[in-house]
Amino acid sequence: MDLTLNPALHIQSIDIPDTQEQVFIIDDFLLDPEPVLHFAKKYAYFNPVGADGTFYPGIRDHMPAPYTRVLAQLLNRDLYPFTCGYGPQRVTKSMLSLITLGQSQLHDVQKMPHIDSSNDRAFASVHYLSSQPRGGTAIYKFKPTGTVQINQSNQDIVLSMIEQVKAHSHEHSGYINGDTSLFEKVVDIPERFNRLVIYKSNLLHSARLTHEQSISSSVEHGRLTVSSFFNDLQ
């Protein structure tokens, strides 16, 4: 797999309300995304739901090393002026992903926004690779406590969130896709082919599924993304 960072990529940032954080949006991330699509169609072995040890509601496979290398290049060169407070970034995992669980198959924790880590120095990214609109990513506030970001000092809030989602099952019967009585969407990032979105792993976030085929095991028709996780070396 031969991948090159696009020299004409475009970087913008969005402030996240009620936090000191930003979301970074990188459009036209790869010069040519076709090798990633070729890998997805011809070589990827999508493991069963849950095989990666997370609550991700779909199937996944690890991306080859050339992908993590080009992502690290972006993080440590082009994005360094934006993230210089955190130092060099180490990519720990990149997962080719398709959402496949139906609404009725979800556990309670999959019906609400989530975090990937409570570590305040950890980041995540989503790279959108669907040719048709299948949904972007939203960041949420838990309205009862006004919480947008979870760290080690307030991570007990997650248990409260789960209990309240259970108690409001009439509103949270499937994937969250906008405001509810418990959650307010504070940032909404639309998907775009070859767009990469980067955010802190401890921000409450969720995929926004906007099409009936957003839930699909088809590489050609489903919501194909690469989810990556990284942190600084300090």
HULINTA-V336410 format. One record per residue. N is the residue number from 1. BURIAL is I if it has 24 or more other C-alpha atoms within 12 Angstrom, else O. D_CENTER is the distance of its C-alpha to the mean C-alpha in Angstrom with 1 decimal. Layout:
n->N burial->BURIAL d_center->D_CENTER
n->N burial->BURIAL d_center->D_CENTER
This chain:
n->1 burial->O d_center->23.1
n->2 burial->O d_center->23.9
n->3 burial->I d_center->21.1
n->4 burial->I d_center->21.8
n->5 burial->I d_center->20.0
n->6 burial->O d_center->21.1
n->7 burial->O d_center->23.8
n->8 burial->O d_center->23.4
n->9 burial->O d_center->19.7
n->10 burial->O d_center->19.1
n->11 burial->I d_center->17.3
n->12 burial->O d_center->17.1
n->13 burial->O d_center->15.9
n->14 burial->O d_center->15.7
n->15 burial->O d_center->17.1
n->16 burial->I d_center->15.5
n->17 burial->O d_center->18.5
n->18 burial->O d_center->20.1
n->19 burial->O d_center->18.5
n->20 burial->O d_center->19.3
n->21 burial->I d_center->15.8
n->22 burial->I d_center->14.4
n->23 burial->I d_center->11.3
n->24 burial->I d_center->12.1
n->25 burial->I d_center->12.1
n->26 burial->I d_center->13.7
n->27 burial->I d_center->15.4
n->28 burial->I d_center->17.2
n->29 burial->I d_center->15.5
n->30 burial->I d_center->17.6
n->31 burial->O d_center->21.3
n->32 burial->I d_center->21.3
n->33 burial->I d_center->18.3
n->34 burial->O d_center->20.9
n->35 burial->O d_center->21.1
n->36 burial->I d_center->17.5
n->37 burial->I d_center->18.4
n->38 burial->O d_center->21.7
n->39 burial->I d_center->20.2
n->40 burial->I d_center->18.0
n->41 burial->O d_center->21.2
n->42 burial->O d_center->23.8
n->43 burial->O d_center->22.8
n->44 burial->O d_center->19.5
n->45 burial->O d_center->20.4
n->46 burial->I d_center->17.8
n->47 burial->O d_center->18.4
n->48 burial->O d_center->18.9
n->49 burial->I d_center->16.5
n->50 burial->O d_center->16.3
n->51 burial->O d_center->17.8
n->52 burial->O d_center->15.1
n->53 burial->O d_center->16.1
n->54 burial->O d_center->13.0
n->55 burial->I d_center->12.7
n->56 burial->I d_center->10.1
n->57 burial->I d_center->12.3
n->58 burial->I d_center->13.0
n->59 burial->I d_center->14.4
n->60 burial->I d_center->13.3
n->61 burial->I d_center->15.2
n->62 burial->I d_center->15.1
n->63 burial->I d_center->15.2
n->64 burial->I d_center->18.6
n->65 burial->O d_center->19.5
n->66 burial->O d_center->20.0
n->67 burial->I d_center->16.3
n->68 burial->I d_center->15.6
n->69 burial->I d_center->18.8
n->70 burial->I d_center->17.9
n->71 burial->I d_center->14.6
n->72 burial->I d_center->16.8
n->73 burial->I d_center->19.3
n->74 burial->I d_center->17.1
n->75 burial->I d_center->16.1
n->76 burial->I d_center->19.7
n->77 burial->O d_center->21.6
n->78 burial->I d_center->20.2
n->79 burial->I d_center->17.9
n->80 burial->O d_center->20.4
n->81 burial->O d_center->22.3
n->82 burial->I d_center->19.3
n->83 burial->I d_center->18.4
n->84 burial->O d_center->21.9
n->85 burial->O d_center->22.1
n->86 burial->O d_center->19.9
n->87 burial->O d_center->21.6
n->88 burial->I d_center->20.7
n->89 burial->I d_center->17.3
n->90 burial->I d_center->17.1
n->91 burial->I d_center->14.4
n->92 burial->I d_center->14.6
n->93 burial->I d_center->12.6
n->94 burial->I d_center->10.9
n->95 burial->I d_center->10.5
n->96 burial->I d_center->11.4
n->97 burial->I d_center->10.1
n->98 burial->I d_center->11.9
n->99 burial->I d_center->11.8
n->100 burial->I d_center->15.5
n->101 burial->I d_center->16.5
n->102 burial->O d_center->18.7
n->103 burial->I d_center->18.8
n->104 burial->O d_center->21.8
n->105 burial->O d_center->20.5
n->106 burial->I d_center->17.9
n->107 burial->O d_center->18.6
n->108 burial->I d_center->18.8
n->109 burial->I d_center->15.8
n->110 burial->I d_center->13.7
n->111 burial->I d_center->15.2
n->112 burial->I d_center->13.9
n->113 burial->I d_center->11.0
n->114 burial->I d_center->10.0
n->115 burial->I d_center->9.5
n->116 burial->I d_center->8.9
n->117 burial->I d_center->12.2
n->118 burial->I d_center->15.0
n->119 burial->I d_center->15.9
n->120 burial->I d_center->16.2
n->121 burial->I d_center->16.1
n->122 burial->I d_center->12.8
n->123 burial->I d_center->9.9
n->124 burial->I d_center->6.4
n->125 burial->I d_center->5.4
n->126 burial->I d_center->4.4
n->127 burial->I d_center->8.0
n->128 burial->I d_center->9.5
n->129 burial->I d_center->12.7
n->130 burial->I d_center->14.4
n->131 burial->O d_center->17.8
n->132 burial->O d_center->18.0
n->133 burial->O d_center->15.9
n->134 burial->I d_center->13.6
n->135 burial->I d_center->11.3
n->136 burial->I d_center->8.8
n->137 burial->I d_center->6.7
n->138 burial->I d_center->9.1
n->139 burial->I d_center->10.0
n->140 burial->I d_center->13.0
n->141 burial->I d_center->16.3
n->142 burial->I d_center->18.1
n->143 burial->O d_center->21.4
n->144 burial->O d_center->24.0
n->145 burial->O d_center->23.3
n->146 burial->O d_center->21.5
n->147 burial->I d_center->18.7
n->148 burial->I d_center->15.4
n->149 burial->I d_center->14.9
n->150 burial->I d_center->15.8
n->151 burial->I d_center->17.8
n->152 burial->O d_center->20.6
n->153 burial->O d_center->23.1
n->154 burial->O d_center->21.6
n->155 burial->I d_center->19.5
n->156 burial->O d_center->22.2
n->157 burial->I d_center->20.8
n->158 burial->I d_center->18.2
n->159 burial->O d_center->21.3
n->160 burial->O d_center->22.7
n->161 burial->I d_center->19.6
n->162 burial->I d_center->20.0
n->163 burial->O d_center->23.7
n->164 burial->I d_center->23.5
n->165 burial->I d_center->21.1
n->166 burial->O d_center->23.8
n->167 burial->O d_center->26.5
n->168 burial->O d_center->24.9
n->169 burial->I d_center->24.3
n->170 burial->O d_center->25.8
n->171 burial->O d_center->22.9
n->172 burial->I d_center->20.1
n->173 burial->I d_center->21.2
n->174 burial->I d_center->18.0
n->175 burial->I d_center->14.5
n->176 burial->I d_center->14.3
n->177 burial->I d_center->14.4
n->178 burial->I d_center->16.0
n->179 burial->I d_center->18.5
n->180 burial->I d_center->20.5
n->181 burial->O d_center->23.3
n->182 burial->I d_center->20.9
n->183 burial->I d_center->17.8
n->184 burial->I d_center->17.8
n->185 burial->I d_center->15.1
n->186 burial->I d_center->15.6
n->187 burial->I d_center->13.2
n->188 burial->I d_center->12.3
n->189 burial->I d_center->10.8
n->190 burial->I d_center->12.2
n->191 burial->I d_center->11.1
n->192 burial->I d_center->13.7
n->193 burial->I d_center->14.6
n->194 burial->I d_center->14.0
n->195 burial->I d_center->11.9
n->196 burial->I d_center->9.5
n->197 burial->I d_center->7.6
n->198 burial->I d_center->7.9
n->199 burial->I d_center->8.2
n->200 burial->I d_center->10.0
n->201 burial->I d_center->8.7
n->202 burial->I d_center->11.4
n->203 burial->I d_center->10.5
n->204 burial->I d_center->10.5
n->205 burial->I d_center->7.6
n->206 burial->I d_center->7.2
n->207 burial->I d_center->6.9
n->208 burial->I d_center->10.3
n->209 burial->I d_center->12.5
n->210 burial->O d_center->15.4
n->211 burial->O d_center->17.6
n->212 burial->O d_center->19.5
n->213 burial->I d_center->18.2
n->214 burial->I d_center->14.5
n->215 burial->I d_center->15.5
n->216 burial->I d_center->17.2
n->217 burial->I d_center->17.9
n->218 burial->O d_center->19.1
n->219 burial->I d_center->17.7
n->220 burial->O d_center->19.7
n->221 burial->I d_center->18.9
n->222 burial->I d_center->15.6
n->223 burial->I d_center->12.0
n->224 burial->I d_center->11.6
n->225 burial->I d_center->8.6
n->226 burial->I d_center->8.3
n->227 burial->I d_center->5.7
n->228 burial->I d_center->7.7
n->229 burial->I d_center->9.1
n->230 burial->I d_center->12.2
n->231 burial->I d_center->14.8
n->232 burial->I d_center->18.2
n->233 burial->O d_center->21.3
n->234 burial->O d_center->23.3
